[in-house]
Amino acid sequence: MTPEQRKNFDRLMSPRHIAFVGGADAIVAIGEARRRGFTGEFWPVNPKRAELAGIPCYASIDDLPQAPDAVFLAVPVTAALETIAKLSAMGAGGVVCYSAGFKESGADGAEAENRLKTAVGDMALIGPNCYGVINYLDNTALWPFAHGGDSPGYGAAIITQSGMFSSDITMSQRSLPLTHMISAGNQAVMGLEDFIEVLCENPAVRAIGVHIEGLQDIPKFERAALKALRANTPIVALKTGSSAIGSALTISHTGSLSGANELYQALFDRLAVISVTSPSQFLETLKYLCVVGAPAGNKVAGFTCSGGGATMLADHAETIGLDFPACDEDQARALTKLLPAIATVSNPLDYTTPIWGQSEFTEPVFATAIAGNDVDSALLLQDYPAPGLDESKFCYQNDAKAFARAAAKSGVPAAICATLPENMDVETRALLIENGVAPMQGIHETLNAIAAAAQWRQRAASILENPTSALAPRTISENMVLMDEAKGKSLLADAGLAVPAGQCVSGANAADVAAVIGFPVVIKMMGPKLAHKTEAGAVALGLNNVEAVAQALTAMRAAVLAYDKTAVTDCFLIEAMAKPPVAELIVGIRHDPLFGLAMTLGSGGVLVELIGDATTLLLPCGQQDIRAAIASLKGAKLMQGFRGLPVVDFDALASHLADLAAFVQTSDTPIVELEINPLFVYEDKALAVDVLIHTEAGT
């Protein structure tokens, strides 16, 4: 976004006057601007109508009193292009281009969109093919359908790539405070990244929600997300859709383990973007962050008036890493004095019905449990009665207010959660927000939101304290060349990674060389068509003498001949047989045209095949990130002294892999894809047993 576009974006978001260009859609947009409370000037433009929505029309853009700050444009493509060119020439601020028929419609539309980009000049433009923008703070709307939503002066700015989803959010019964709603459409001029960069500067924007179908510029998104992080503005992302990103690089096993979804998740992890998988989780997470902020850690004080509710809280919390710490002896004694005899001191705490609704009794319980347990947040489970059955509602409200006061005294974020999302009415949600409590809907959504918010705070601090170099994707050739394994292992040795002692020989010399290396040995046939040697029968393991070597060569030639007669060669790699490891890993580094270099780590052997136990990091990254990735694998338990196995030095292992990553990033040989499968892991070292490397053709 240029400086002029930035100024014009501000004009678009907070206009003094709005031109509505079009017919029926423009009439609706005028109504929505009125609904929002826009008090500026309305300038309808239509050459065939005398008025729109009761307001006299201008026949042409040329007839407007001055260059409009904002324009809602809803005319066919050709007219839209002509109008945009005129608006740019006269110095208009910005345009919401509701018009469709651009790149989403095919080749002709794509050409029209290119012309739009040229015509727009320094104007800010949202769309085309979008719903537009609502500014809840300044009460302006350029929007083509009935919309809801409200703002208490702060809230979430939401940017979506789906117009209907943005409309659905404005109608949601969640009481999410909003500051802005932007339907980005085709993002011909301004994209998600531009909106994030601007909106995170606004102190009223406490969190940013993004619905992503796909990103066009990963480094630009990284820069915008880091700016938001520095502004202490969390980003919550709902990623939908699938992609063919990186589909050309599927020769290795790790290529299939790190597709588009894994790369997006790696990007989000790298930038402390909170990733969610459902619309309800999206809204609840944003609501928690906007109303009460992110807790300092994962320790929670929980309260219910039901033993069943306490169990529900504890069960899900355990699966997502939230901790309900047990009361210490002093706290237990204090709570015992405050609670009815039928109550059991615990966390989550069922404070029981004898004191329910009586704040003079419940507030001391809440305060003692929160203050005495050194927790980071507090949560009360309450399902409110339905209208017409709510004669006891004041009791719920008494406890809610008592809980709010107790949490406020301790200075921890507080939420009240309905077990069932619909069991919290709009008046109650408003009351809780007024009392500084997040009105949460759904147990799992609430606990997930608390956990994600706490993790965001910790991850954000780590990223800001230990910044890494920016992502750097580059254009790569689709034509790759397989490097033979011996050369590949020589490269790894240069990178400081241990490889088995070995030598390439012809079949005639294999037995003699094997004897020199020392039995037992491994033999592999080498050739450009033998990327996956096991499938071709081109590997023989554990050969203990000269006779076994001779027999293996004969069997190997026959197997490869049956697999592919053009794959047979007389080149063999003979290596010392590695001793059994503590564990096996699969390690892959490959270059994606959008994301750049990505490292995938997985548990080797059957685990990667059976359960896909793998995780992906984008490079460059720090050694501690690699260590955390290794520790996150299910197979990591094998390396932690499982059933008497030696304990692996995770720091040493991460150091080896960090050196490997640095080598690939700086190597004079342009490596497109590298896979070590398996990497044998020992107590304090690692050994690359099998290596697959592809380089760009012609290098």
Summary of the structure (lengths in Angstrom):
residues: 699
radius of gyration: 31.2
end to end distance: 37.1
largest distance: 99.5
contacts: 2481
relative contact order: 0.08
helix: 42%
strand: 22%
